Amino acid sequence: MRHLLHMASYSSQTNMHARNLAIVWAPNLLRSKEIEATGFNGTAAFMEVRVQSIVVEFILTHVEQLF
């Protein structure tokens, strides 16, 4: 998480701020076995990834308090 926060510090150059990093990394960091097992697609999978990205974005914006 600290590395991703460091990457976010270069957002003015890369446009990869905490939200974009969360969208990219959330499915890997918070992998859902339920989605993988059932093969969810469409709306259910989108909602799951949305929740995952919100959680990762929250963690990234509060790294110092959490870790």
Buried (B, 14 or more C-beta within 10 A) or exposed (E): BEEBBEBBEEBEEEEBBBBBBBBBBBBEBBEBEEBEEEEBEEEEBEEBBEEBBBBBBEBBBEBEEEE
